[in-house]
């Protein structure tokens, strides 16, 4: 059985990777390579060009990161109910939901700078809460 600490650590690493990819998308100017949401040019799997690959990769990694945040929360609540691990894992899940919504709004607002700043701030909060979850979970007995 995989420990909650291991899953939580993988989750934090995935969220960090997501932030790096997001920073690349922003810095490269590819943020509107997929101008609609949740599809990309009206397709679930779009025709790939370099800008689309960059933005689409960000979305795919976001989906997997969100799934790992959910898995971490489920494990934490199941195995460590009432602990800080469960609290921060739940916070991470709530924040990632907000982050996904902000990602959608960022695209639909055509990269409004204020929305983009909020998206970055929320990403930082998600990362922080996943790191805290991982640190707390690694201090607990393996269950």
N, C-alpha and C positions, 0 to 999 in steps of 0.2 A: 504494500500500500504506500502510495506517495504521501509524504507529509504535507500538511497545510503550508508549512514554511517554504518547502520547495516550490509548490504551486504559486504561492504568493511572491516568491522571488522571481520566478519566470514571468509572472504578470507584470511586476515592476519593470523588468528589463524590456518587455514588449511595449509598455507604455513609453519608456524612454526612447526606444527605437522609433515609435510612432511620432514622437516629438521631433526627432532628428529629420525624419522624412517630411514632416509638416514644414519644418524650417527650410528644407531644400525646395519644396514646392513653392513656398512664399518667396524665397530669395530668387528663384529662377523665373518667377513671373508666370508659372504654370497653373496658378490657382483657379483659373476659369477654363482650363483645358477640358473639363467636364462641366458645362454650363448649367446643367440641370441636376436634380437630386431626387430620388436616390439613384436614378439611372445616369448614364453618361451618353449624351447625344441620343437619348431615348432608348438606349440599349443596356441590358444588364451586363453584357460583355461587349465593349465597344471596339471599333476599329482602332488599332494601336499605332500611335505616333509617339515620338519622344515626350511631348508635353502630356499627352493622355496617359502614357505609361506611368509617368511621375504622379499625377493626380490620382489615377486609379489604384496605384500601389498604396498610396496614403489611405484610400478608402478601404481597401482589402485588409491592410494591417490594422486599421481602426476596428473593423468588424471582428477580427481575431482577438485583438486586445480587449474589446468589449466582452467577448465570450469568456476570456480568461478572468476578467474582473468578476463576471457572474459566477463562474466556477469557484473562484476563491471565496466569494461571499457565501455560497451554498455550503462549501466545506467548513468555513469558519463558523457559521451559525450552527451547523450540525455538530461539529466537533468541539467548539469552544464557546458555546452559548453563554452570554453574560460577561464575556471577557473583552478586553480592549481590542483583541484581534477581530472579533465579530463586529464590534462597533466600527472600527476603521474599514473593515472589508465592506460593510454595508454603506458607509459613507462613500467609499470608492465607487460602488455601484451607482449610487444616486448621482454622484458627480459625473460619471461617465455617460449617464443618460442625458444630463444637461449638456455635456460636451458634444454628444452626437447631435442634439438639437441645435446647438450653436454652430456646429459644422454645416448643417443644412442651411441655417440662416445666413452664414457667411457666404456660401455659394449663391443663394437666392438674392442676397443683397448686392451681388456683384462686387464682393470683397470690400464692403464698407469698412473703413479703417477702425471705427469704434467697435464694430462687431468682431473684426479680426483681432483686436486687442483683447476683447473679452474672451475670445476663443483661446488665445494664448494663455491668459490668466487662468482660465478653467483647466487647461492642459497641465499647468503647473500644479494646481490644486489636486488634480487626479494623480499626477505622478507622486506628489508628496504623500497623499493618503495611501497609495499602494506601497510606497517605501516603508511607511510606518507600519502598515499591516505585515509586511514581510519581516521587518525587524522584530516586532512583537511575536509573530508566529514562530520564528526561529528560536526564541527563548523558551518556548513551551515544550513539554515532552511530546514525542512523536505519537500522534493518535490519528 
